[in-house]
């Protein structure tokens, strides 16, 4: 009797996936990869990074939903995935929040040059003779 009640529930049955669904997702992933490569050689100005991130997000979403079977995942698996995703966002925005609140001189692209005025030769002066 216990077997009869277990087989009656549709959520206990294994999901039967056809290959057509995976080939369609695979083709979309290949198309997005080609689009990423094509747009990588274009100069779109300030749209380069947002476009690349949108394409990468679409590809990651397809992989998570279909190849990792998150569409049929139980509630616990979804909670774990969403929690890890939120934690990743907190870490990323924590780093950017730190960079956005720093002074300009402490940022990496504002490093002082090694060619300072102490090694420059004043105009009109002759450099000292080099003795060998």
Backbone as a chain_set.jsonl record, in Angstrom:
{"seq": "XXXXXXXXXXXXXXXXXXXXXXXXXXXXXXXXXXXXXXXXXXXXXXXXXXXXXXXXXXXXXXXXXXXXXXXXXXXXXXXXXXXXXXXXXXXXXXXXXXXXXXXXXXXXXXXXXXXXXXXXXXXXXXXXXXXX", "coords": {"N": [[0.824, -1.19, 0.0], [2.011, 1.193, 0.678], [3.716, 1.58, -1.459], [1.95, 2.093, -3.508], [0.915, 4.568, -2.809], [3.2, 6.13, -2.969], [3.913, 6.035, -5.677], [1.813, 7.339, -6.742], [2.127, 10.028, -6.387], [3.177, 12.721, -8.305], [5.464, 14.216, -7.949], [7.349, 12.521, -6.921], [8.176, 10.923, -8.955], [10.805, 10.35, -11.297], [11.986, 12.945, -13.429], [11.406, 12.991, -16.876], [13.383, 13.989, -19.286], [13.546, 15.214, -22.537], [15.883, 15.211, -25.278], [15.675, 17.323, -26.976], [15.132, 19.759, -25.712], [17.585, 20.29, -24.412], [19.327, 20.531, -26.579], [18.303, 22.826, -27.78], [18.818, 24.778, -25.8], [21.584, 24.518, -25.735], [22.209, 25.404, -28.334], [21.411, 28.068, -28.12], [23.278, 28.914, -26.217], [25.667, 28.596, -27.679], [25.186, 30.479, -29.704], [25.129, 32.798, -28.168], [27.763, 32.809, -27.274], [29.149, 33.199, -29.674], [28.128, 35.727, -30.248], [29.254, 37.126, -28.109], [31.988, 36.979, -28.75], [32.026, 38.341, -31.225], [31.086, 40.93, -30.491], [33.101, 41.571, -28.797], [35.222, 42.361, -30.355], [34.347, 44.737, -31.324], [34.159, 48.303, -30.999], [32.286, 49.661, -28.784], [32.193, 51.714, -27.102], [31.149, 52.976, -24.037], [29.346, 50.951, -23.77], [30.409, 48.43, -23.977], [31.164, 46.854, -21.657], [28.627, 46.619, -20.145], [27.092, 45.223, -22.095], [28.557, 42.843, -22.459], [28.341, 41.805, -19.866], [25.565, 41.408, -19.7], [25.148, 39.422, -21.656], [26.722, 37.372, -20.556], [25.334, 36.967, -18.162], [22.877, 36.033, -19.116], [23.732, 33.61, -20.283], [24.714, 32.255, -18.004], [22.377, 32.058, -16.519], [20.808, 30.37, -18.146], [22.349, 28.023, -17.997], [22.192, 27.435, -15.252], [19.397, 27.133, -14.883], [18.622, 25.074, -16.708], [20.684, 23.075, -17.218], [21.603, 22.592, -14.663], [19.289, 21.903, -13.546], [17.586, 23.591, -12.052], [15.025, 24.415, -12.418], [13.377, 22.331, -11.712], [14.107, 21.891, -9.139], [14.058, 21.136, -5.626], [12.643, 22.96, -2.841], [14.63, 23.446, -0.88], [17.065, 23.303, -2.281], [16.783, 25.5, -3.971], [16.725, 27.563, -2.086], [19.325, 27.401, -1.042], [20.802, 28.011, -3.359], [19.892, 30.653, -3.968], [20.647, 31.965, -1.623], [23.461, 31.741, -1.738], [23.902, 33.217, -4.044], [22.995, 35.779, -3.257], [24.868, 36.256, -1.234], [27.179, 36.405, -2.796], [26.626, 38.771, -4.245], [26.625, 40.611, -2.114], [29.325, 40.485, -1.361], [30.572, 41.439, -3.721], [29.488, 44.055, -3.963], [30.427, 45.022, -1.582], [33.18, 45.221, -2.036], [33.191, 47.113, -4.148], [31.945, 49.201, -2.805], [33.907, 49.834, -0.979], [35.915, 50.761, -2.716], [34.602, 52.957, -3.865], [34.463, 54.742, -1.765], [37.013, 55.547, -1.141], [39.847, 57.817, -1.058], [41.093, 59.676, -3.879], [43.892, 59.431, -4.312], [44.562, 57.012, -3.15], [43.7, 55.05, -4.798], [44.458, 52.489, -7.23], [45.104, 53.398, -9.873], [46.1, 55.895, -9.533], [48.787, 56.047, -8.881], [51.923, 57.393, -7.902], [54.404, 58.679, -10.152], [57.607, 57.362, -11.088], [59.429, 58.981, -12.2], [60.339, 61.658, -11.115], [60.685, 65.225, -10.294], [63.194, 65.425, -9.225], [65.068, 64.127, -10.762], [65.085, 65.409, -13.107], [66.604, 67.485, -15.568], [67.343, 70.846, -15.296], [66.179, 73.466, -17.474], [68.405, 74.834, -19.838], [70.619, 74.2, -18.39], [73.624, 72.377, -18.318], [74.078, 68.928, -18.443], [75.894, 67.036, -15.962], [79.211, 65.979, -16.684], [80.016, 62.733, -17.731], [82.14, 60.587, -16.231], [84.438, 58.135, -17.131]], "CA": [[0.0, 0.0, 0.0], [2.9, 2.35, 0.704], [4.225, 1.78, -2.809], [0.888, 2.667, -4.322], [0.785, 5.998, -2.526], [4.404, 6.805, -3.438], [3.896, 6.165, -7.131], [0.707, 8.201, -7.14], [2.573, 11.418, -6.368], [3.967, 13.035, -9.493], [6.757, 14.801, -7.608], [8.282, 11.449, -6.584], [8.646, 10.296, -10.187], [11.913, 11.063, -11.925], [11.592, 13.728, -14.593], [11.887, 12.463, -18.14], [13.716, 15.113, -20.156], [13.961, 14.891, -23.882], [17.135, 15.857, -25.67], [15.382, 18.52, -27.764], [15.261, 20.914, -24.81], [19.008, 20.539, -24.173], [19.927, 21.008, -27.82], [17.881, 24.216, -27.98], [19.589, 25.594, -24.859], [22.975, 24.472, -26.204], [22.306, 26.28, -29.512], [21.354, 29.448, -27.63], [24.566, 29.187, -25.579], [26.656, 28.766, -28.75], [24.898, 31.764, -30.346], [25.569, 33.862, -27.251], [29.225, 32.815, -27.281], [29.545, 33.862, -30.926], [27.809, 37.145, -30.068], [30.259, 37.673, -27.195], [33.245, 37.143, -29.487], [31.833, 39.401, -32.229], [31.01, 42.237, -29.84], [34.384, 41.828, -28.145], [36.097, 43.034, -31.316], [33.751, 46.029, -31.672], [34.326, 49.38, -30.031], [30.968, 50.207, -28.499], [32.351, 52.756, -26.087], [30.791, 52.598, -22.668], [28.401, 49.836, -23.787], [31.124, 47.158, -24.054], [31.047, 46.085, -20.42], [27.252, 46.203, -19.861], [26.65, 44.218, -23.053], [29.224, 41.578, -22.123], [27.749, 41.294, -18.625], [24.21, 40.923, -20.004], [25.274, 38.147, -22.365], [27.221, 36.384, -19.592], [24.252, 36.675, -17.222], [21.932, 35.176, -19.83], [24.323, 32.278, -20.411], [24.756, 31.637, -16.679], [20.998, 31.737, -16.143], [20.412, 29.172, -18.889], [23.062, 26.863, -17.44], [21.633, 27.133, -13.93], [18.01, 26.671, -14.972], [18.377, 23.856, -17.472], [21.684, 22.026, -17.038], [21.671, 22.28, -13.241], [17.915, 21.488, -13.22], [17.025, 24.426, -10.996], [13.589, 24.574, -12.659], [12.671, 21.269, -11.003], [14.758, 21.674, -7.847], [13.237, 21.261, -4.428], [12.744, 24.253, -2.176], [15.902, 23.59, -0.178], [18.102, 23.61, -3.276], [16.578, 26.879, -4.411], [17.131, 28.451, -0.995], [20.788, 27.387, -0.999], [21.292, 28.747, -4.524], [19.591, 32.08, -3.824], [21.478, 32.471, -0.537], [24.829, 31.896, -2.225], [23.888, 34.324, -5.009], [22.907, 37.021, -2.48], [26.167, 36.431, -0.582], [28.109, 36.869, -3.829], [26.33, 40.179, -4.501], [27.09, 41.383, -0.963], [30.78, 40.569, -1.446], [30.938, 42.307, -4.845], [29.179, 45.443, -3.633], [31.321, 45.416, -0.493], [34.442, 45.649, -2.65], [32.963, 48.367, -4.851], [31.672, 50.217, -1.8], [35.201, 50.246, -0.45], [36.601, 51.566, -3.736], [33.887, 54.211, -4.09], [34.622, 55.652, -0.628], [38.427, 55.88, -0.941], [40.323, 59.044, -1.677], [41.616, 59.44, -5.225], [45.306, 59.031, -4.308], [44.756, 55.646, -2.684], [43.274, 54.115, -5.833], [45.621, 51.971, -7.952], [45.48, 54.113, -11.093], [46.661, 57.19, -9.165], [50.096, 55.856, -8.258], [52.884, 58.41, -8.335], [55.382, 58.26, -11.144], [58.984, 57.236, -10.578], [60.231, 60.019, -12.849], [59.996, 62.899, -10.436], [61.478, 66.399, -10.66], [64.558, 65.356, -8.708], [66.004, 63.608, -11.76], [64.969, 66.21, -14.326], [67.67, 68.47, -15.777], [66.737, 72.155, -15.546], [66.385, 74.005, -18.809], [69.583, 75.674, -19.998], [71.771, 73.664, -17.648], [74.275, 71.243, -18.991], [74.179, 67.797, -17.514], [77.273, 66.784, -15.546], [79.969, 65.074, -17.565], [80.112, 61.373, -17.238], [83.542, 60.157, -16.202], [84.607, 56.688, -17.233]], "C": [[0.866, 1.252, 0.0], [3.458, 2.639, -0.679], [3.191, 2.444, -3.697], [0.749, 4.158, -4.06], [2.016, 6.764, -3.003], [4.394, 7.006, -4.938], [2.775, 7.075, -7.596], [1.127, 9.67, -7.172], [3.475, 11.687, -7.565], [5.327, 13.616, -9.134], [7.782, 13.74, -7.226], [8.829, 10.749, -7.822], [9.857, 11.055, -10.717], [11.42, 11.798, -13.168], [12.215, 13.13, -15.84], [12.106, 13.642, -19.073], [14.106, 14.586, -21.522], [15.235, 15.649, -24.229], [16.891, 17.153, -26.447], [15.588, 19.784, -26.931], [16.731, 21.275, -24.601], [19.714, 21.039, -25.431], [19.536, 22.461, -28.11], [18.68, 25.143, -27.068], [21.052, 25.643, -25.282], [23.167, 25.407, -27.4], [22.248, 27.752, -29.095], [22.675, 29.831, -26.972], [25.668, 29.396, -26.616], [26.452, 30.114, -29.44], [25.351, 32.926, -29.454], [27.091, 33.943, -27.181], [29.749, 33.496, -28.539], [29.278, 35.364, -30.83], [28.819, 37.825, -29.151], [31.572, 37.932, -27.925], [33.124, 38.282, -30.496], [31.823, 40.781, -31.581], [32.303, 42.569, -29.1], [35.366, 42.538, -29.057], [35.554, 44.398, -31.746], [34.069, 47.046, -30.584], [32.973, 50.045, -29.841], [31.015, 51.27, -27.408], [32.012, 52.248, -24.701], [29.795, 51.44, -22.619], [29.098, 48.474, -23.832], [30.892, 46.296, -22.818], [29.601, 45.699, -20.1], [26.734, 45.133, -20.819], [27.271, 42.863, -22.745], [28.642, 40.98, -20.853], [26.338, 40.766, -18.844], [24.253, 39.566, -20.704], [25.745, 37.061, -21.398], [26.151, 36.005, -18.58], [23.203, 35.777, -17.863], [22.462, 33.749, -19.932], [24.349, 31.562, -19.064], [23.359, 31.235, -16.22], [20.512, 30.492, -16.86], [21.069, 27.924, -18.331], [22.452, 26.467, -16.106], [20.236, 26.546, -14.051], [17.869, 25.307, -15.639], [19.406, 22.756, -17.2], [21.879, 21.661, -15.572], [20.284, 21.937, -12.69], [17.302, 22.303, -12.09], [15.528, 24.662, -11.21], [12.784, 23.515, -11.933], [13.219, 21.037, -9.6], [13.77, 21.852, -6.704], [13.488, 22.615, -3.779], [14.07, 24.481, -1.49], [17.023, 23.937, -1.138], [17.982, 25.047, -3.77], [17.021, 27.869, -3.343], [18.647, 28.533, -0.913], [21.361, 28.198, -2.166], [21.076, 30.246, -4.367], [20.447, 32.693, -2.72], [22.912, 32.679, -0.996], [24.919, 33.043, -3.234], [23.829, 35.673, -4.281], [24.237, 37.301, -1.781], [27.208, 36.928, -1.579], [27.886, 38.353, -4.132], [26.802, 41.07, -3.353], [28.603, 41.55, -1.018], [31.218, 41.52, -2.566], [30.67, 43.765, -4.492], [29.977, 45.927, -2.433], [32.647, 45.911, -1.029], [34.261, 46.985, -3.359], [32.656, 49.497, -3.877], [32.95, 50.733, -1.174], [35.93, 51.131, -1.451], [35.934, 52.92, -3.941], [34.098, 55.216, -2.951], [36.069, 56.021, -0.36], [38.768, 57.217, -1.57], [40.989, 58.7, -3.006], [43.059, 58.93, -5.213], [45.517, 57.583, -3.875], [44.311, 54.611, -3.711], [44.462, 53.701, -6.691], [46.03, 52.784, -9.173], [46.013, 55.506, -10.798], [48.01, 57.029, -8.473], [51.059, 56.919, -8.768], [53.881, 57.841, -9.325], [56.759, 58.149, -10.509], [59.894, 58.282, -11.192], [59.843, 61.375, -12.278], [60.904, 64.031, -10.845], [62.923, 66.305, -10.172], [65.548, 64.794, -9.715], [65.922, 64.388, -13.071], [66.114, 67.22, -14.383], [67.016, 69.801, -16.065], [67.084, 72.662, -16.936], [67.594, 74.935, -18.826], [70.796, 75.147, -19.272], [72.347, 72.507, -18.437], [74.397, 70.111, -17.988], [75.645, 67.561, -17.133], [77.922, 65.782, -16.483], [80.083, 63.72, -16.918], [81.56, 60.921, -17.337], [83.618, 58.647, -16.264], [85.905, 56.241, -16.678]], "O": [[0.504, 2.26, -0.607], [3.656, 3.798, -1.042], [3.532, 3.267, -4.547], [0.495, 4.93, -4.984], [1.902, 7.924, -3.4], [4.826, 8.052, -5.423], [2.79, 7.536, -8.738], [0.542, 10.466, -7.907], [4.432, 10.951, -7.803], [6.26, 13.522, -9.932], [8.978, 14.031, -7.207], [9.843, 10.055, -7.742], [9.922, 12.279, -10.596], [10.534, 11.314, -13.871], [13.402, 12.803, -15.861], [11.153, 14.226, -19.59], [14.887, 13.643, -21.648], [15.609, 16.608, -23.554], [17.789, 17.986, -26.564], [16.159, 20.763, -27.411], [17.08, 22.455, -24.613], [20.605, 21.884, -25.346], [20.344, 23.233, -28.625], [19.166, 26.181, -27.515], [21.69, 26.693, -25.197], [24.168, 26.119, -27.477], [22.958, 28.585, -29.657], [23.147, 30.954, -27.147], [26.512, 30.276, -26.451], [27.42, 30.817, -29.73], [25.892, 33.917, -29.943], [27.646, 35.033, -27.042], [30.693, 34.284, -28.472], [30.091, 36.176, -31.272], [29.199, 38.972, -29.387], [32.195, 38.978, -27.742], [34.033, 39.105, -30.606], [32.48, 41.701, -32.069], [32.565, 43.737, -28.811], [36.253, 43.245, -28.58], [36.236, 45.134, -32.459], [34.226, 46.703, -29.412], [32.566, 50.888, -30.64], [29.983, 51.666, -26.866], [32.524, 51.222, -24.253], [29.435, 50.991, -21.532], [28.423, 47.449, -23.733], [30.473, 45.144, -22.926], [29.357, 44.529, -19.801], [26.011, 44.229, -20.399], [26.581, 41.844, -22.769], [28.467, 39.764, -20.771], [25.954, 39.771, -18.23], [23.477, 38.669, -20.375], [25.22, 35.948, -21.419], [26.065, 34.844, -18.178], [22.696, 34.858, -17.219], [21.727, 32.791, -19.694], [24.035, 30.374, -18.996], [23.185, 30.185, -15.602], [19.866, 29.641, -16.248], [20.425, 26.882, -18.205], [22.221, 25.283, -15.858], [19.923, 25.558, -13.387], [17.083, 24.474, -15.188], [19.022, 21.608, -16.973], [22.278, 20.538, -15.266], [20.134, 21.708, -11.49], [16.575, 21.76, -11.258], [14.833, 25.067, -10.279], [11.632, 23.755, -11.571], [12.827, 20.075, -8.939], [12.797, 22.601, -6.797], [14.432, 23.322, -4.131], [14.591, 25.596, -1.51], [17.855, 24.791, -0.829], [18.991, 25.726, -3.962], [17.623, 28.897, -3.655], [19.199, 29.619, -0.734], [22.294, 28.979, -1.983], [21.995, 31.028, -4.61], [20.924, 33.819, -2.863], [23.519, 33.7, -0.67], [25.919, 33.76, -3.265], [24.541, 36.606, -4.653], [24.687, 38.446, -1.737], [28.031, 37.78, -1.242], [28.848, 39.109, -4.262], [27.32, 42.161, -3.587], [29.115, 42.637, -0.751], [32.135, 42.319, -2.376], [31.531, 44.62, -4.699], [30.184, 47.13, -2.281], [33.185, 46.905, -0.543], [35.079, 47.891, -3.197], [33.068, 50.635, -4.103], [33.07, 51.92, -0.873], [36.504, 52.15, -1.068], [36.615, 53.921, -4.164], [33.928, 56.418, -3.156], [36.33, 56.761, 0.589], [38.088, 57.692, -2.48], [41.398, 57.56, -3.224], [43.412, 58.078, -6.029], [46.545, 56.988, -4.198], [44.524, 53.415, -3.512], [45.391, 54.49, -6.865], [47.221, 52.85, -9.479], [46.349, 56.237, -11.729], [48.337, 57.8, -7.57], [51.01, 57.297, -9.938], [54.158, 56.642, -9.319], [57.029, 58.789, -9.493], [61.027, 58.45, -10.741], [59.104, 62.137, -12.9], [61.807, 63.835, -11.659], [63.786, 67.035, -10.66], [66.756, 64.963, -9.544], [66.613, 64.06, -14.035], [66.537, 67.744, -13.352], [66.206, 69.895, -16.987], [68.13, 72.336, -17.498], [67.772, 75.738, -17.909], [71.909, 75.613, -19.522], [71.638, 71.77, -19.123], [74.772, 70.317, -16.834], [76.54, 67.864, -17.922], [77.278, 64.869, -17.0], [80.228, 63.598, -15.702], [82.13, 60.884, -18.428], [82.923, 57.959, -15.516], [86.203, 55.047, -16.688]]}, "num_chains": 1, "name": "protein.A"}
